[in-house]
Amino acid sequence: MNGSLTVLGHGSVDWGLVAIFATVYAGMFLGGLPKLRLDRTGVALLGAIAVIPLTGWSVTEAAQTVDLPTIVLLFAFMVVAAQMRLGGFFGAVTRGVGALPWSGPMLLGALIAVSAALSAVFSNDVVCLAVTPVVVALCRQRAMPPVPFLIGLACAANIGSAATLIGNPQNMLIGSMLKLHFADHLRHAAVPVVLSLVMLWVWLVHGTGRAGWAERAPPALNGHDTPPFDAWQTAKGLSVAAVLMGVFLFTDFPRELAALIGAGVLLLSRRLHSAEVMGYVDWSLLLLFMGLFVVNHAFQTTGVAAQAVAWGATQGIHLHEPGTLTLVSVLLSNLVSNVPAVMLLLPHLGPNPQEAGMLLALVSTLAGNLLLVGSIANLIVVDLAAKQGVAIDWRQHLRLAAPAALGSLGLTVGWLVLTR
């Protein structure tokens, strides 16, 4: 293999890496590769395997391109979220909201607030997985239209997750690689997140022309299967989550180490088998991250990305400027999804990467509400709803969610510019 690399020459290797990079990101856009039974994770993993011989790296050298603190933090919070799901916490909270003697619009507001708050701590994807079936069942019980509630759930989960550096995978990545301070991010993000949630509720209730509100819940097809509420397991998970939040907010102790210790405490259980908890860990997402780290690092060695950024600067296009970064982040997040988009943009944030990184964390997350494919949380809600007999297509999502997404993006950029 080394001989082959010498014959090919440096330029040929560079173009090979560019071709692999382009193929991998085409897979991110398409959700896989045509005529092959590969999802995004499979594409990223095969891309990582392919670049190793082209770069001449050893497996150890390839592994060193992976940002281990990000992977550890993501894994640890998957364990914390698994504890809360197995304890029946998310279902119990949702049923508590549904039991309130309020009108449909007021219940929607409560669901938006609760979903956002939970997502800021336990991640948007986890909340959508646990809450969607319960929301559909509650809409049936109270004869309320499910579509505004489900779109409200997905959008609120995305918006709420933007508030913290643990609310979603891309924020964990940004916070870990740029060493952002947890409390600083929360302080800057809190106002635009809260205003965006209010805007979402106002739009869904008053600005949609009652689109979807005239519908009625369909007849029950499948029962929702959520774990029963377990007060002890819930209290255990909430205690660990509260301690971790305190550590993140008030100390400089490494977040990934604190989260890993918390996950270890939760795995010490006489009632929940560790294999059951590990079954809720999204190993596919962890592999996606690792594959993209390897592919992106190999692509950086070609110099193509740096040359493109330098050329853009000669044309007056600077990624560190709020308007440019917002536009590029929104476009990329809805083309290849927000995690790959963030990985592409992180090395090119200019002279003040911490400030640009905070904007990137907010914008890449809020952009997920624009299109149905813009966020995994959206797809989770739509897929689970379909299994319960509630169909939501991309047109419905665009009509109900996109105006709120654009409004929240404009509001966020304006707020951050005013408070610089």
Long-range contacts (C-beta under 8 A, 24 or more apart in sequence): 1-53, 2-56, 5-53, 5-54, 5-56, 13-54, 13-55, 14-302, 14-303, 14-304, 16-54, 17-51, 17-54, 17-55, 17-298, 17-299, 17-301, 17-302, 18-299, 18-302, 18-304, 20-47, 20-50, 20-51, 20-54, 20-295, 20-298, 21-47, 21-295, 21-296, 21-298, 21-299, 23-47, 24-291, 24-292, 24-295, 25-336, 25-340, 28-335, 28-336, 28-337, 28-340, 29-335, 29-336, 31-373, 39-284, 40-288, 40-337, 41-284, 41-285, 41-287, 41-288, 41-291, 43-291, 44-287, 44-288, 44-290, 44-291, 44-292, 44-295, 45-287, 45-288, 45-290, 45-291, 46-291, 47-291, 47-294, 47-295, 48-290, 48-291, 48-292, 48-293, 48-294, 48-295, 51-294, 51-295, 51-298, 52-294, 54-298, 55-298, 55-301, 62-294, 65-293, 65-294, 65-297, 65-298, 66-289, 66-290, 66-293, 66-294, 67-173, 67-176, 67-177, 67-293, 68-256, 69-176, 69-254, 69-255, 69-256, 70-172, 70-173, 70-176, 70-177, 70-256, 70-289, 71-286, 71-289, 71-290, 72-256, 72-257, 72-259, 72-260, 73-166, 73-172, 73-176, 73-255, 73-256, 73-259, 73-260, 74-169, 74-172, 74-285, 74-286, 74-289, 75-260, 75-263, 75-281, 75-286, 76-256, 76-259, 76-260, 76-262, 76-263, 77-122, 77-123, 77-166, 77-172, 77-259, 77-263, 78-123, 78-126, 78-280, 78-281, 78-282, 79-263, 79-266, 79-267, 79-277, 79-278, 79-281, 80-122, 80-237, 80-240, 80-241, 80-244, 80-259, 80-262, 80-263, 80-266, 81-122, 81-123, 81-126, 81-280, 82-277, 82-278, 82-279, 82-280, 82-281, 83-233, 83-236, 83-237, 83-240, 83-266, 83-272, 83-277, 84-122, 84-126, 84-130, 84-234, 84-237, 84-238, 84-241, 85-126, 85-129, 85-130, 85-227, 85-280, 86-227, 86-230, 86-233, 86-272, 86-276, 86-277, 86-280, 87-227, 87-229, 87-230, 87-232, 87-233, 87-234, 87-236, 87-237, 88-226, 88-227, 88-228, 88-229, 88-230, 88-233, 88-234, 89-229, 89-234, 89-237, 89-238, 90-118, 90-122, 90-126, 90-127, 90-130, 90-131, 90-134, 90-226, 91-130, 91-131, 91-134, 91-226, 91-227, 91-229, 92-229, 92-234, 93-118, 94-131, 94-134, 94-135, 94-138, 95-134, 95-138, 98-134, 98-135, 98-138, 98-141, 98-142, 104-142, 104-144, 104-145, 104-213, 105-201, 105-205, 107-142, 107-144, 107-149, 108-148, 108-149, 108-152, 108-201, 108-204, 108-205, 109-201, 109-205, 111-135, 111-149, 111-152, 111-153, 111-156, 112-152, 112-153, 112-155, 112-156, 112-197, 112-200, 112-201, 113-156, 113-197, 115-152, 115-153, 115-156, 115-157, 115-160, 116-156, 116-157, 116-159, 116-160, 116-161, 116-163, 116-193, 116-197, 117-160, 118-157, 118-160, 119-156, 119-157, 119-158, 119-160, 119-161, 119-167, 119-168, 120-160, 120-161, 120-163, 120-164, 120-166, 120-167, 121-164, 121-166, 121-167, 121-241, 121-245, 122-241, 123-161, 123-166, 123-167, 123-168, 123-169, 124-157, 124-158, 124-160, 124-161, 124-167, 124-168, 124-375, 124-377, 125-157, 125-168, 125-282, 125-376, 125-377, 125-380, 127-157, 127-377, 128-153, 128-154, 128-157, 128-377, 128-380, 128-381, 128-384, 129-380, 129-384, 130-226, 132-380, 132-381, 132-384, 132-385, 133-224, 133-225, 133-226, 133-384, 133-388, 134-224, 134-226, 136-217, 136-224, 136-384, 136-385, 136-388, 136-390, 137-220, 137-223, 137-224, 137-388, 139-217, 140-217, 140-218, 140-219, 140-220, 143-216, 143-217, 144-217, 145-212, 145-213, 145-214, 145-215, 145-216, 145-217, 146-215, 146-217, 146-218, 146-385, 146-390, 147-212, 147-215, 147-390, 147-392, 147-396, 147-400, 148-204, 148-205, 148-208, 148-212, 148-213, 148-400, 150-381, 150-382, 150-385, 150-390, 150-392, 151-204, 151-212, 151-381, 151-392, 151-396, 151-397, 151-400, 151-401, 152-200, 152-201, 152-204, 153-381, 154-369, 154-375, 154-377, 154-378, 154-380, 154-381, 154-382, 154-401, 155-200, 155-369, 155-401, 155-404, 155-405, 156-197, 156-200, 157-377, 158-365, 158-366, 158-368, 158-369, 158-375, 158-377, 158-378, 159-193, 159-196, 159-197, 159-200, 159-365, 159-366, 159-369, 159-408, 160-193, 160-197, 161-365, 161-377, 162-189, 162-193, 162-361, 162-362, 162-365, 162-366, 163-189, 163-190, 163-193, 164-189, 165-248, 165-255, 165-361, 166-248, 166-255, 166-259, 167-365, 168-338, 168-365, 169-285, 169-289, 169-339, 170-338, 170-339, 170-341, 170-342, 170-361, 170-364, 170-365, 171-361, 171-365, 173-289, 173-339, 173-342, 173-343, 173-346, 174-342, 174-346, 174-357, 174-360, 174-361, 175-255, 175-361, 176-255, 176-256, 177-346, 178-346, 178-349, 178-353, 178-354, 178-357, 179-354, 180-354, 180-357, 180-358, 180-361, 182-248, 182-249, 182-255, 183-248, 183-249, 183-250, 184-358, 185-358, 185-361, 186-249, 188-358, 188-416, 188-419, 189-358, 189-361, 189-362, 191-415, 192-362, 192-408, 192-411, 192-412, 192-415, 192-416, 193-362, 195-408, 195-411, 195-415, 196-366, 196-404, 196-407, 196-408, 196-411, 196-412, 199-404, 199-407, 199-408, 199-411, 200-404, 200-408, 203-403, 203-404, 203-407, 204-400, 204-404, 207-403, 208-399, 208-400, 211-396, 211-399, 211-400, 212-396, 212-400, 217-390, 218-389, 218-390, 219-389, 220-389, 221-388, 221-389, 222-387, 222-388, 222-389, 224-388, 232-271, 233-269, 233-271, 233-272, 236-266, 236-269, 237-266, 240-265, 240-266, 288-339, 289-339, 292-339, 292-340, 292-343, 293-343, 296-343, 296-344, 300-347, 305-344, 305-347, 305-348, 306-348, 309-348, 318-350, 319-345, 319-348, 319-349, 319-350, 319-356, 320-349, 320-350, 320-351, 320-352, 320-353, 320-356, 322-359, 322-413, 322-416, 322-417, 323-413, 325-349, 325-356, 325-359, 325-360, 325-363, 326-359, 326-363, 326-409, 326-413, 329-360, 329-363, 329-364, 329-367, 330-363, 330-367, 330-370, 330-409, 333-363, 333-364, 333-367, 333-368, 333-374, 334-367, 334-368, 334-370, 334-371, 334-373, 334-374, 337-373, 337-374, 337-375, 337-376, 338-364, 338-365, 338-367, 338-368, 338-374, 338-375, 355-420, 358-416, 359-413, 359-416, 362-412, 362-416, 363-409, 363-412, 363-413, 366-405, 366-408, 366-409, 366-412, 367-405, 367-409, 368-405, 369-401, 369-402, 369-404, 369-405, 369-408, 370-401, 370-402, 370-405, 370-406, 371-397, 371-398, 371-402, 372-397, 372-398
